[in-house]
């Protein structure tokens, strides 16, 4: 067990979640099991997966091994998974959820998200209501969304009467989505960043490198510390033990206001901005 700890963020449903966790996208099979076991040893307690990642069984296996070994208890870990847009709707969403629960080998999920709003499909409200019913039955602790934007959040809150606890979106230096974060703050929604390191693109930036050199840390640690200081939850992914430890240690780093301003100034700069699919268009009419 690591000596370092990560702060918790508070949800609008009175639950809490570690602010920093491990993303598992593209981690598979034995590599996934090994990585999660090493992460738990370092101190990670939050793990993010999804139906799309096709690794829920490996995640579940790693967690079971860790619990059986006495490294961690179920109450200490926080597991997020997500429903893909091909299972939107009142009938298919519960089916997808139970498949995820079964693969993970858990009796409840800490946080269940709609992976993309898919406005073209028009069923995200129906899907969220179905998830809320599962929450009412005690199988999901908290419910949220991913890749939603203001218009879809407005519709979701208005039509379901429920404010999601969290919205997980593309977010990294140069694309910190200040307008969306302001909306989240106003509604009591936690902002969570996927791809917080922008798949490494931002790590060669000279401004970030200068801050890293000052503190004798990695550029990745500077980026994660910056996002954490903004109050954003982060789920960086790595399969390398030393990188897992570095990412976790970012929670110990505090940047000055001037350094935060430098990081903020990357927004809108050429070469930065959205790098992945825009949820207004993706996955499109055909789904």
C-alpha positions as CSV (number, residue, x, y, z in Angstrom):
1,X,0.0,0.0,0.0
2,X,1.3,3.4,-1.0
3,X,1.9,6.1,1.6
4,X,0.4,8.8,-0.6
5,X,-3.3,9.5,-0.7
6,X,-5.6,11.2,-3.2
7,X,-8.3,13.7,-2.2
8,X,-11.9,12.8,-2.6
9,X,-14.4,14.8,-4.6
10,X,-18.0,15.0,-3.3
11,X,-21.0,14.1,-5.5
12,X,-24.4,15.8,-5.5
13,X,-25.9,12.6,-4.2
14,X,-23.7,12.8,-1.0
15,X,-21.3,10.1,-2.1
16,X,-17.6,10.6,-2.6
17,X,-15.0,9.4,-5.2
18,X,-11.1,9.6,-5.3
19,X,-10.2,12.6,-7.6
20,X,-7.5,10.6,-9.3
21,X,-7.9,7.1,-10.7
22,X,-6.7,4.7,-13.3
23,X,-8.1,4.6,-16.8
24,X,-8.1,1.2,-18.4
25,X,-8.8,1.9,-22.1
26,X,-6.8,-0.5,-24.3
27,X,-5.6,-2.5,-21.3
28,X,-6.4,-6.2,-21.9
29,X,-6.1,-9.6,-20.3
30,X,-3.0,-10.3,-18.2
31,X,-1.5,-6.8,-18.8
32,X,-4.7,-5.3,-17.4
33,X,-4.7,-7.6,-14.3
34,X,-1.0,-6.9,-13.6
35,X,-1.4,-3.1,-14.1
36,X,-4.4,-2.9,-11.7
37,X,-2.6,-5.0,-9.1
38,X,0.4,-2.7,-9.3
39,X,-1.8,0.3,-9.2
40,X,-3.5,-0.9,-6.0
41,X,-0.1,-1.5,-4.5
42,X,0.8,2.1,-5.3
43,X,-2.4,3.5,-3.7
44,X,-4.9,3.7,-6.6
45,X,-8.5,3.0,-5.5
46,X,-10.5,4.2,-8.5
47,X,-10.7,2.2,-11.7
48,X,-12.5,3.3,-14.9
49,X,-13.7,0.8,-17.5
50,X,-16.5,0.5,-20.1
51,X,-18.3,-2.1,-22.1
52,X,-16.4,-0.8,-25.2
53,X,-13.0,-1.5,-23.6
54,X,-13.7,-5.3,-23.6
55,X,-11.7,-5.7,-20.4
56,X,-14.3,-5.8,-17.6
57,X,-13.5,-9.5,-16.9
58,X,-9.8,-8.7,-16.5
59,X,-10.6,-5.7,-14.3
60,X,-12.9,-7.9,-12.2
61,X,-10.2,-10.6,-12.0
62,X,-7.6,-8.1,-10.8
63,X,-9.9,-6.6,-8.1
64,X,-10.9,-10.1,-6.9
65,X,-7.3,-11.1,-6.6
66,X,-6.5,-7.9,-4.7
67,X,-9.4,-8.4,-2.3
68,X,-8.6,-12.1,-1.8
69,X,-5.0,-11.2,-1.0
70,X,-6.2,-8.6,1.6
71,X,-4.7,-5.7,-0.3
72,X,-8.0,-3.8,-0.4
73,X,-11.6,-4.2,0.5
74,X,-14.6,-3.7,-1.7
75,X,-15.6,-0.6,0.3
76,X,-12.2,0.9,-0.5
77,X,-12.4,0.6,-4.2
78,X,-14.4,2.7,-6.7
79,X,-15.4,1.2,-10.0
80,X,-16.8,3.1,-13.0
81,X,-18.2,1.4,-16.1
82,X,-20.3,2.7,-19.0
83,X,-23.1,1.7,-21.4
84,X,-22.2,2.0,-25.1
85,X,-24.7,3.7,-27.5
86,X,-25.7,0.4,-29.1
87,X,-27.5,-0.4,-25.8
88,X,-29.4,2.8,-25.3
89,X,-33.1,2.4,-24.3
90,X,-35.3,1.1,-21.6
91,X,-34.7,-2.6,-22.5
92,X,-31.1,-2.7,-23.7
93,X,-29.5,-0.5,-21.1
94,X,-30.4,-2.8,-18.1
95,X,-29.2,-5.8,-20.2
96,X,-25.8,-4.1,-20.8
97,X,-25.5,-3.2,-17.1
98,X,-26.1,-6.7,-15.9
99,X,-23.5,-8.0,-18.4
100,X,-21.0,-5.5,-17.1
101,X,-21.8,-6.4,-13.5
102,X,-21.4,-10.1,-14.3
103,X,-18.1,-9.6,-16.1
104,X,-16.7,-7.5,-13.2
105,X,-17.9,-10.1,-10.7
106,X,-19.3,-7.4,-8.4
107,X,-22.6,-7.1,-6.6
108,X,-22.9,-3.3,-7.4
109,X,-21.2,-0.6,-9.5
110,X,-20.0,2.6,-7.8
111,X,-20.7,4.8,-10.9
112,X,-22.4,3.9,-14.1
113,X,-22.3,6.3,-17.1
114,X,-23.9,6.7,-20.5
115,X,-20.7,6.6,-22.6
116,X,-22.0,9.1,-25.4
117,X,-25.2,11.0,-25.6
118,X,-25.7,10.0,-29.2
119,X,-28.3,12.7,-29.8
120,X,-29.1,11.2,-33.3
121,X,-30.4,8.1,-31.6
122,X,-32.6,10.2,-29.3
123,X,-32.6,7.7,-26.4
124,X,-30.2,9.1,-23.8
125,X,-33.0,10.3,-21.5
126,X,-34.8,7.0,-21.7
127,X,-31.4,5.3,-21.0
128,X,-30.7,7.5,-18.0
129,X,-34.1,6.8,-16.5
130,X,-33.5,3.0,-16.9
131,X,-30.1,3.4,-15.1
132,X,-31.8,5.5,-12.4
133,X,-34.2,2.5,-11.8
134,X,-31.3,0.2,-11.4
135,X,-29.8,2.7,-8.9
136,X,-33.1,2.6,-7.0
137,X,-32.7,-1.2,-6.7
138,X,-29.3,-0.8,-5.1
139,X,-27.2,-2.1,-8.0
140,X,-25.6,1.2,-8.8
141,X,-24.4,3.7,-6.2
142,X,-24.2,6.8,-8.4
143,X,-25.2,7.6,-12.0
144,X,-23.6,10.0,-14.4
145,X,-22.7,10.6,-18.1
146,X,-19.8,10.9,-20.4
147,X,-19.2,13.2,-23.4
148,X,-22.4,15.2,-22.8
149,X,-22.5,18.9,-23.6
150,X,-24.7,21.7,-22.4
151,X,-27.8,21.1,-24.6
152,X,-27.9,17.4,-23.8
153,X,-27.4,18.0,-20.1
154,X,-30.2,20.6,-20.1
155,X,-32.5,18.1,-21.8
156,X,-31.4,15.2,-19.5
157,X,-31.9,17.2,-16.3
158,X,-35.2,18.7,-17.4
159,X,-36.8,15.4,-18.7
160,X,-35.4,13.0,-16.1
161,X,-35.5,15.3,-13.1
162,X,-32.1,14.0,-12.1
163,X,-28.8,15.8,-12.2
164,X,-25.9,13.4,-13.1
165,X,-23.2,13.3,-10.5
166,X,-20.4,13.5,-13.1
167,X,-19.7,14.2,-16.7
168,X,-16.5,12.5,-18.1
169,X,-15.3,14.4,-21.2
170,X,-12.2,15.0,-23.3
171,X,-10.2,17.5,-21.3
172,X,-6.5,18.4,-21.2
173,X,-4.2,21.5,-21.3
174,X,-5.2,23.5,-24.3
175,X,-8.7,22.2,-24.2
176,X,-10.0,22.6,-20.6
177,X,-13.6,23.3,-21.7
178,X,-14.1,26.3,-19.3
179,X,-17.7,27.0,-20.4
180,X,-18.7,23.4,-19.9
181,X,-16.9,23.3,-16.5
182,X,-18.8,26.5,-15.5
183,X,-22.1,24.7,-16.4
184,X,-21.0,21.7,-14.3
185,X,-20.2,23.9,-11.3
186,X,-23.5,25.7,-11.6
187,X,-25.4,22.3,-11.5
188,X,-23.2,20.5,-9.0
189,X,-21.7,18.1,-11.6
190,X,-18.1,16.8,-11.2
191,X,-15.9,17.3,-14.3
192,X,-13.8,14.2,-15.1
193,X,-11.1,14.3,-17.8
194,X,-10.5,11.4,-20.1
195,X,-7.2,11.6,-22.0
196,X,-5.9,14.2,-19.5
197,X,-2.4,13.9,-21.1
198,X,-3.9,14.2,-24.6
199,X,-2.1,10.9,-25.5
200,X,1.2,12.6,-24.8
201,X,0.8,15.5,-27.3
202,X,1.0,18.2,-24.6
203,X,4.0,16.7,-22.9
204,X,6.5,18.3,-25.2
205,X,5.2,21.9,-24.7
206,X,8.1,24.2,-23.7
207,X,6.0,26.0,-21.0
208,X,5.1,22.7,-19.4
209,X,8.6,21.5,-19.6
210,X,9.9,24.6,-17.9
211,X,7.5,24.1,-14.9
212,X,8.5,20.4,-14.8
213,X,12.2,21.3,-14.7
214,X,11.7,23.7,-11.8
215,X,10.1,21.0,-9.6
216,X,12.2,18.2,-11.0
217,X,9.1,16.2,-12.0
218,X,7.7,14.9,-15.3
219,X,5.6,17.0,-17.7
220,X,2.9,14.5,-17.1
221,X,2.9,15.2,-13.4
222,X,2.6,18.9,-14.1
223,X,-0.4,18.4,-16.3
224,X,-2.2,16.1,-13.8
225,X,-1.4,18.5,-10.9
226,X,-2.8,21.4,-13.0
227,X,-6.0,19.6,-13.7
228,X,-6.4,18.4,-10.1
229,X,-5.9,22.0,-8.9
230,X,-8.7,23.1,-11.2
231,X,-10.9,20.6,-9.3
232,X,-11.1,18.2,-12.2
233,X,-11.1,14.4,-11.7
234,X,-8.5,12.6,-13.8
235,X,-8.1,9.0,-15.0
236,X,-4.7,8.8,-16.7
237,X,-3.9,5.3,-18.1
238,X,-0.5,3.6,-18.1
239,X,0.7,0.0,-18.1
240,X,4.1,0.9,-16.8
241,X,4.7,0.7,-13.0
242,X,7.0,3.7,-12.8
243,X,4.5,5.8,-14.8
244,X,1.7,4.7,-12.6
245,X,3.6,5.8,-9.5
246,X,4.5,9.2,-11.2
247,X,0.9,9.9,-12.1
248,X,-0.3,9.1,-8.6
249,X,2.4,11.3,-7.1
250,X,1.0,14.3,-9.1
251,X,-1.5,14.7,-6.3
252,X,1.4,15.9,-4.1
253,X,2.5,18.7,-6.4
254,X,1.1,22.2,-6.0
255,X,1.6,24.8,-8.7
256,X,1.7,28.5,-8.1
257,X,-1.0,30.9,-9.4
258,X,1.5,32.2,-12.1
259,X,2.1,28.6,-13.2
260,X,-1.6,27.9,-13.3
261,X,-2.0,31.0,-15.5
262,X,0.6,29.7,-17.9
263,X,-1.2,26.4,-18.2
264,X,-4.5,28.2,-18.6
265,X,-3.0,30.3,-21.4
266,X,-2.6,27.2,-23.6
267,X,-6.4,27.1,-24.2
268,X,-7.2,28.3,-27.7
269,X,-3.5,28.3,-28.7
270,X,-2.7,26.8,-32.2
271,X,-2.0,23.1,-32.1
272,X,-4.3,22.6,-29.1
273,X,-8.0,22.1,-28.8
274,X,-10.3,19.0,-29.2
275,X,-8.3,16.0,-30.5
276,X,-11.0,13.4,-30.5
277,X,-14.6,12.9,-31.6
278,X,-17.1,15.8,-31.1
279,X,-20.1,14.4,-29.2
280,X,-22.4,16.6,-31.2
281,X,-21.5,14.5,-34.3
282,X,-20.3,11.2,-33.0
283,X,-21.4,8.4,-33.4
284,X,-23.6,9.9,-36.1
285,X,-26.9,9.0,-37.7
286,X,-26.0,5.4,-38.4
287,X,-24.6,4.9,-34.9
